[in-house]
Amino acid sequence: MKLIPHAKNYEVNKYRRLGLLLFIVIIFIIICSKLPTLKSGSASLPVDDDDEAHGSIHDVVGHDSHMDEDVGDLQATSLKIGETGVISDADMEDKLEREEEDVILLEASRNLKKDDSGKLFDQSGNEIGLRFLVLSDCGGQDTPPYQTHAQMRVSHAMDTFATSHDLSFILSLGDNFSPAGVKDVQDLRFQDTFEDAFSGRALKVLPWYLVAGNDDYKGNISAEIAYSKISKRWNFDRFNYMISGNLPTNSDVGVDILMIDTVQLCGRLPDNGQVVPMGPDDEEAAEKTWLWIEAKLKSSSAEYLFVAGHYPVYSGGKHGSTKCLIERLQPLLERYRVSAYMSGHDHSLQHIKSPGEGGVHYFVTGATSPDEDRLQHLDGIYRSSRYYWTNHLDKNEGAFTYCDIRKDSMQVKFINSKRNVLHTANVLPRTNPVNQQPLQTDDPAVHEFPVLEKHQKLPPSPREVQQQIGKESAARSSQNRPSNSRA
């Protein structure tokens, strides 16, 4: 008789357990339904009241309406490593035509800070100008913690520098993820190597404008482009685009920056260790891009016109100058009086300038990587080289570039991770008389740089290179100095 009540209790407990299990299942289903929203929002940064002052990251003229559809398809399908576009190769031609109207309107920061004297202008009457940072080869590593000491020290220096300067944006010129890009848009490298590595208070409110490097092409370029729809500050909607704006207090002084995909134009690096790009994967697409570049340069009336890409035109470092760019891009830069070309690829800081008082400045700023550069191509750069630096003494040290554009001149500074200014260059507006003089067509594009015998066996130190450059500069100055003797 005692078994009956026990049996009833068993039945009651069984139904209770089934009810509890059903409740858990329902809760689990509800949570799962919320996960996509949570995941897509987790990579976004909190909105800051200062965002508007520093510029919107998606103020785009002629915004590509097809991009949203492409990204939707991207997130719904499994992406393969090595994919080179959000859209198919068959649609590449149409995409390049649409890119002709893709111009990002740059809103300069209007939080003009006072200088030490409490004024907004310097002693010469120039306004506090448009300020931004440039770096390249900041892609960390593919093993935990997916960051390098050099990268983190540069990040900290940039954040401290940005806190005391009213910056508007940051240019990142390729090799965003080393050594082989990312797998897909959910790859944790986006968080570890970019979001977390550059998470300083001043850095996280600035828009980043990016292009691809050869390391990125070893992975999924489509994913890097699609990440622009996830991260608030990551701006890499297209392979090639222009950033355009004006100085904060001189709206008649324009600034145009042409961001180009040099890997698309010149090709990837071969797997055998050679440093010469193999040529474009799609020659027809590359030719259309060359036409697009020339059209943009020809139509620009900006006082300051820049071109930026991953491969350097000229470099004395390990990879050296890029023949493809010397043959196709350098003549355009000189013809349309471009202010400067900025690049990375070689892990060093270099300032190289074309002949003459005016002319194009070439800045290499790839010193964010812990891998030091090697001076293996000194015979392929301009004789008027101005500066070279690499972290040969401390691989944990890195550097970046700071630009301050004003009405009458632009100042470019190389700054290391200790926040020391290594080199300063001045770039004049395109309408300055020295940039209106006829081009020195009798000067060859490339001059031989004297290579010491010991350099052929062991790369020289930056100090030795600076001494050699100083001697060359002094010799040229003495030759150009007018004679005091009377006829």
N, C-alpha and C positions, 0 to 999 in steps of 0.2 A: 504493500500500500504506500510505502514511502517513495517508491519509484515514480509515482504519478506526479506529485508536486515537482520533483527534480526534473522530470521530462518537460513540464510546463516552463520552468525557469530556463531550461536549455533552449526551448523554442523562442522565448522572449529575448534572450541574449543574442540568439542568432539573428533575429530581425533587427535588433539594435546595431549589431555589427555591420549588417548589410546597409542599414541607413547611414551609418557613419562613413562607410566606404563610398557610398554614392555621393555623400556631401563632399568628401575629399576630391573625388573625380571631377565634380562640377567646379570646385574652386580651382583645380589644376587647369581645366579647360579655359576658364576666365583669364587666368594669369598668362597662359600661352597666347591667347588672343591679343594681349597687350604688348607682348615682347617685341614685335617689329617696330612699333612706335617708340618704345623705350630705347631700342638698339639704335635706330636712326637718329634719335635725339641725343644719345650719349656722347657722340663725338663733337657735338656742337658746343661752343663756348658760351658762357652767359653774356647776355647783351649788356654792354656798358654804355653809360650816358655819354661817354666821350667818343663813341664810335662815329657819330655823325661828323664830329670835328675832324676826325682823321680820314674821312672819306668812305664812301660806300664801296663795297667790293663787287657789286653787280650793277653799277650805273653804266649800262651798255647801250650804245646806239646800234640799231639794227640787230637786236639780240636774236640769236638763232632759235626760232621756235621749235625746230626739229630736235634740238638738244634734249628737251624734256622727254620726248618720245624715245630717243636713243638711250638715255640713262635708265628709263623705265625698262626697256628691253634688256639692258645690261644687268640690272639687278635681278631680273627674272630668269636669266640663263647662266650657265656655267661658263666662265671665261677661261680661255686657254692662255698659258704663258707664251709671250712672244707676239700677241695680238697687237696690231699697230694702230688701231682706231676704233672709236665707238661705233662708227658706221662701217659698212662693208667696203671692200676695195672698189667695188663697182660704183659706189656712190661718192668716191673720193673726189672726182672731178667736180661734182655738184657742190661738195662741201667747200672746196677751195674757192669756187666762184662766190659762195655766200660769205666767205671770210673777207672779201674785198671791202665789205661795209662794217666789219667788226672793229670798233674802236671803243676802248674803255675810257670813259670820261673820268679823269683824275681830279678829285676835289682836294686841294691842298689844305692842310690843317690851318685853321684860323686861330688857334690858341697861341698867338704870338707872345712869347715870353720876353720879358724885359731883360736887357743886359745888365751888367754890373752898375751902370750909371742910371738905370731906370728908364732908358730910352729904347724905342723899338728899332732904331736905325743906328748904323755904325758911324764912325767919325767922318767917313767919306760921303755920307748921305744915302748909302745903299740900304735897302730894306732887309730885314731878316727874311731870308729867302726860303725856297722850297728845299726841304732836307729829307734825305733818304739814305738807306744802307744798301750795300751790294755784297753778296757772298756767293760762293759756289762750292760744289763738292762737299756738301754738309750732310751726306747720306749715312753717317754712322757705320754700323757693321751688322752682319747677319747672324750674330750670336749674342746671347744675353750679356749685358743689358740693352743691346741694340743701339748703344751710343758709345762715343769715344771720349776720352779725357779732353782731347783738343776741341772737339765739338762742344762739350759742356762749358769749357773755359771761355770759348768764343761767345757762346750763348749768354753767359753771365756778364761778360764785358759789354756785349751789345745791349743787354737790358739796362745795365748801369748807365751806359752812354745815352740810351733812349730816354731815360728818366730825366736827364739834365738838358736834353735837346728836344725841340718840338718836331719830331719826325712825322712824315706823312705816310710812308710805305717802305717796303723791303723788296728788293729784287733778288731772286734765287735762281742761279743760272745753270741748273742741271746737275746730274748725279745726285738726285734727291734721295735715293735709297741705294746704298752700296752694299755688296758688289753687284747685285743682279735684280734691282727693282723690286716690285711687289707682285703678289700672285693675283689678288683680286681686290675689290673695293672694301672688303671686310678684313683685309690683312692687318694684323696688329702692328706692323711697322709704321703705319700712319700715326698711331697713337704713341708708340715708343720712341720713334726716331724723329718725329716732327712735333706733335702736340705737346708731349711731355718734355722733350729736349729743349724746346723754345717756349717755355711756359712762364717766363718772367712777367711781372705785372705790366710793364711797359710794352713788352713785345706782343703779348696776346691780344692787344687791341688794335694792332697795326695790320693792314692787309698785306699779304704776300703775293707777288706776281712771279710766276715760275715758267720755266721752259724745261724741256727734257735734255738729259745727257746720255752718253753712250751706255752707262750702267743701267739707266732706266729702261733702255730698249732691250735689255736682256730679260726684262720682266714684262708686265702688262701695262702698256701705256694707256690703254682704255680705262683702267682702274684709276690711274692718277688723274685723268681728265674728269672722270665721274665723281671723284672725291670733292670736286669744287661744289657739288650740290649738297655735300654733307658738312664740310667744315666752313665756318664763318669767314675764316681769313685765308683759306687756300684758294687762289685764283689761277686756274689752269684749264679754262674752258676749251681752248683751241691750241693747235700746234703753233700757229703764227698769229700775232695780233699786235695792235698798237695801243699804247697808253698815251693819252693826250690831256693837257691841262694848262693852267696859267699860274704865274706867281701870285701869292696871296694878296699883295698890295699893289701889284702892277699887272692888271688884267690884260694889258696889251703885250706882255712878254710871254710868249708861248713856249711850251716844252712838249716835245714828242719823243716817245721811246718806242722803238720797233723791236718787239720780242720775236726772235726767229728760231726755228728748229734746225740747227746746223747738222744734226744727224740725218734728218730727212733730206737735206740738201747735198751732203757729202758722203753719207753712208756710215755704217757701223765699223768698229774696229775688228779685224780678223781674230780668230781664236788662237792663232799661232804666236801671239805676242808682238806682232808687228804693230807699229804705231800710226800707220797711214790708213785713213778711212778707205773702205773698199768701193765707194761709189754708192749713189742712192739706190734704194730698193725699187723705187718707182721713178724712172727718169722723167716720164711725162708729168707726174705730179710735181717733181722737183722743178721742172722748167716753168710750170705755172706759178710756183712759189717765187721763183726768181723774177718773173714779170710783176708779181704782186709787190715784191720788195722795191723794185725800181719805181713802180707807180707811186708808192707811198713816199719814197724819198723825194721824188720829183715834185710831188704836190705839196710837200710840207713847207710852210712859211714860218715855222717856229724859230725863235731866236736860238734855241738850243735843241739840237736834233741828235739822238743817240740810237745806236743799234746794239742789241745785246743777244748773245747766244752762248752755247757751251764751248764749242771749239774756238780756239784763238785764231785770229788772222796771223799774227806774228807772236812768236814765243821762242825764248832761248832755252827752255826747259826740256824735260825728258821727252815729251811728245813732239815738241818743236812747232814750227809754223804749219799751217794747214794749206796745202797747195791749192785745193779746191777753192778756198776762200780768197787766197791771193789772186787767183785767176778770175774769179767771178764777182766777189764782194768788194775787194779793195778798190778796184776802179770806180765802182759806184759810190763808195764812201768819199773818195777824193773828188769825183765829178760833182756830187751834190753837196759838198762841203759839210759833211757830217761832223759834229763836234767831237764825238768819241765813240769807240767800239769797246764794249765791255764783255769779258768772257771768263771762263775758268779752265777746267780740264787739267792743266798743269798745276800742281799743288804748290803754288808760289804766289808772290806779289810781283808784278812787273809793270813798269811804265815805259812804253815805247812810243816814239813820236815820229811822224813823217817829216821829211826835210822841210826847211823853211820856218819862218817865224810863226806863220799860221799852220794850217794843216790839221790832220786827224791825230788824236791821241788814242793809243791802244792800251787799255788797262786789263791785266790778267789778275783775277782775285779768287784763286782756287785754294787758298791756304787754310781752309777749314779742316781739311783732311789731315790725319796724323802721319800719313805717308809723305815723307819729304820729297822735294823735287830734285832733279839732277840737271846740271847745266851741260847738256849734251848737244845743243844745237845753237851755239853762239855764232856760228858762221851764217845763220839764216835769219838774222834780225837786223833791224835798222841800226846804222852806225850811231844815230842819235838816241840810243837807249838812255833812259834817265835813272832807272832804279830796278833792283832785283833783290828779293828776300825769300828765304825758305826756312823752315824750322829744323835745320840740320843739327842744331845743338840741343834741342829739346822737342821731342815729338809730341809732347803734351801741350805745346804752345801752338796757337793758331792766330789768324788775323782776318780782318774784314775791311771793307771800304766805306767811307763816309763821304757823301756828296752834299754840298750846300750851294744851290743855284741862286744867284742874285741878278739884278738887272744888268750890271756891267761886267760880271765875271762869275765863273763857277769855281769853287774850290773843292779839290778831291784829295782826301787824306787816307793813307794806309795806316790802320791802327791795329796793334797786336792785342792779344788777350790780357795783357797787363795794362791795357788802355794807354799805351805809349804811342805817340804819333811817330811813325817811321819815315814817312815821306809825304810831301805836300806838292800838289800840282795845281796850276791855274789854267782854266779853259775859258777862252774868250767867246763872246756871242758870234753868231755867223755873220752879223752885219758889221762887226768891228772891221776897220780898214785893213788890218793885217790878213783877215780872211776873205777880203775882196780882191786881193792881188791875184794876178794870173798864176795858175799852177806851174810849178817848176817841172815842166815836162822833160827837161833835159836831164833831170836826176833819175837814175834807175829806181824802181820801186823797192828793191832790196840791195843793201850795201853789205859788203863783206865786213864782218866783225873780226878783228885780229884774234886768232886763237893761239895762245901760248903753247909751246911744245908739251909742257907738263899737263895741260888741260886735256890733251888727247888721251892720256892714260888715267888721270884722276880728276873728276869734276872739281873745279875751284870752289873756294868758299865764297859766300856773298861779299865778304869784305874785299877779297881779291878782285871780284868782278867790279865792285864799286870803285876801287882804285884805278882799274883799267878804264872804266867809263869816264872817271874824272880826268884822267890823262888825255883821253880823246877829246873831251869837252874843252879842256884848257888849250889844247893844240889848235882846235878850230877857232877859239876865241882870239888867240894870238894872230892867226892868219887873217881874221876879219877886222882886227883892230887897225884903224887908219894910221898911217905913218906920220910922225911928227917932223920928218925931214922936209926941207924946202926944196922946191924944184930949182 
